[in-house]
Amino acid sequence: MRAVEFERSLLQPLPIARAMDWEEACVRVSTHSGFTFRRVFYTVPSRLIGRRLRLRAYADRLEVFLGAVCVLTLRRERPPEGKRAHVVDYRHVISSLKVKPGALMGLLYRDALWPRGAYRRAFEALIRATTPKRACRIAIDLLALAHEHACEADLANALDAVLEAGDLPDL
């Protein structure tokens, strides 16, 4: 009898169910449209504020469940030792920021808010050239425009062109 045949004779059937390769947790969505899991703040759509969510935490992602329905999948982040991190989708918080654009200046997760570098560079250029209030208003309006018209990449290219020309972005 060859070794392979001997090994096959000893094999047992595969398990019926897949092995659990995730960790489960429950979180509550704060009034800031987000939750914290393992020292990372994740934003979620504002319709989930106050809800209790169940998470399946995989190595690379979080699956977010409301009841038995998976409502969202988020990229999983692991912060450096002793630090905190943020996973922010501007589309989740844009309606709140439109109401209070000045909040952008003190936003803890402002650096994680920008969907592309062009938006961050535009905001920094606006801060240098105008008042913080005006810079915040224009930056939030640009994000809202990108979201409402689904033109995030095109608008980022246009912002890069405007900034390279030495001009300031304007709606």
C-alpha positions in Angstrom: 0.0 0.0 0.0 1.4 3.4 -1.0 1.7 6.1 1.6 -1.0 8.3 -0.1 -3.5 5.5 0.0 -2.7 4.8 3.6 -3.3 8.5 4.5 -6.6 8.6 2.6 -7.8 5.6 4.6 -7.3 7.5 7.8 -9.0 10.8 6.7 -12.2 11.7 8.4 -15.1 13.5 6.6 -15.0 17.3 6.5 -17.0 19.2 9.1 -20.6 20.1 8.0 -20.3 23.7 9.1 -17.5 26.1 8.3 -15.2 26.9 11.2 -15.9 30.2 12.9 -13.2 32.6 11.7 -14.7 35.8 13.2 -15.3 37.3 16.6 -18.7 38.6 17.6 -19.4 41.8 19.5 -22.3 44.1 20.2 -22.0 47.9 20.0 -24.3 50.9 20.3 -24.2 53.7 17.7 -23.5 57.0 19.3 -25.1 60.4 18.5 -21.9 61.1 16.5 -23.0 58.4 14.0 -20.4 55.9 15.0 -19.2 53.3 17.4 -15.9 52.2 18.9 -14.5 48.7 18.6 -11.0 47.8 19.8 -9.9 51.4 20.1 -11.0 52.2 16.6 -13.9 54.6 15.9 -16.0 53.6 12.9 -18.7 55.8 11.3 -22.0 54.4 10.1 -25.0 55.9 8.4 -27.0 58.3 10.6 -30.1 56.2 10.4 -28.4 53.8 12.8 -27.9 56.3 15.6 -29.0 54.8 18.9 -29.3 51.3 17.5 -27.6 48.3 18.9 -25.5 46.5 16.3 -24.0 43.1 16.2 -20.5 42.8 14.6 -18.7 40.0 13.0 -15.0 41.0 13.2 -12.9 39.2 10.6 -9.2 39.8 10.2 -9.7 42.3 7.4 -13.3 43.6 7.8 -16.3 44.1 10.1 -19.7 42.9 9.0 -22.3 45.0 10.7 -25.7 43.5 11.5 -29.0 45.1 12.5 -31.0 42.1 13.7 -30.3 39.3 11.2 -29.6 41.7 8.3 -26.0 42.7 7.3 -26.4 46.4 6.7 -22.7 47.4 6.2 -19.2 46.0 5.7 -16.3 48.2 7.0 -12.6 47.9 6.5 -11.0 46.7 9.8 -8.3 48.9 11.2 -5.8 48.0 13.9 -4.3 51.0 15.7 -0.7 51.2 16.8 0.0 50.1 20.4 -1.6 52.6 22.9 -3.1 54.7 20.1 -6.6 55.1 18.7 -7.6 55.1 15.0 -10.6 56.1 12.9 -12.3 54.5 9.9 -14.5 57.3 8.5 -16.7 57.5 5.5 -17.6 61.1 4.8 -20.9 60.0 3.4 -22.0 58.9 6.9 -21.4 62.2 8.5 -21.8 64.8 5.7 -25.4 65.7 6.7 -24.4 66.5 10.3 -21.4 68.6 9.0 -23.6 70.5 6.6 -25.6 71.7 9.6 -22.5 72.6 11.6 -19.6 73.1 9.2 -17.5 74.9 11.8 -17.3 71.5 13.7 -14.8 70.5 11.0 -12.1 72.5 12.7 -12.2 70.5 16.0 -13.1 67.2 14.5 -11.0 64.4 16.0 -11.2 62.3 12.9 -10.8 65.1 10.4 -7.6 63.6 8.9 -9.5 60.4 8.2 -12.5 62.2 6.8 -11.0 63.1 3.4 -11.8 60.5 0.7 -8.8 61.5 -1.4 -5.7 63.6 -0.9 -7.1 66.4 -3.1 -9.8 67.2 -0.6 -7.3 67.5 2.2 -5.0 69.7 0.2 -7.9 71.9 -0.9 -8.9 72.4 2.8 -5.4 73.2 3.8 -5.1 75.8 1.0 -8.4 77.3 2.0 -7.3 77.5 5.7 -4.1 79.4 4.6 -6.0 81.8 2.4 -9.3 82.5 4.0 -11.0 82.4 7.4 -11.5 79.1 9.1 -15.3 79.5 8.9 -15.2 80.0 5.2 -12.7 77.2 4.7 -14.9 74.8 6.6 -18.0 75.8 4.7 -16.3 75.3 1.3 -14.7 72.0 2.2 -18.0 70.6 3.5 -19.8 71.8 0.4 -17.2 70.1 -1.8 -17.7 66.8 0.1 -21.5 67.2 -0.2 -21.2 67.9 -3.9 -19.0 64.8 -4.3 -21.6 62.7 -2.4 -24.8 64.0 -3.9 -23.6 63.8 -7.5 -21.4 60.7 -7.2 -18.4 62.5 -8.6 -15.8 62.0 -5.9 -12.9 61.0 -8.3 -13.8 63.6 -11.0 -14.1 66.4 -8.4 -10.7 65.3 -6.9 -9.1 65.7 -10.3 -10.7 69.1 -10.7 -9.4 70.2 -7.3 -5.9 69.0 -8.1 -6.0 71.1 -11.3 -7.3 74.2 -9.5 -4.6 73.8 -6.8 -1.8 73.3 -9.3 -2.9 76.4 -11.1 -2.4 78.3 -7.8 -6.1 79.1 -7.4 -8.5 78.3 -4.6 -11.4 75.9 -4.9 -14.8 77.5 -5.2 -18.1 76.0 -5.8 
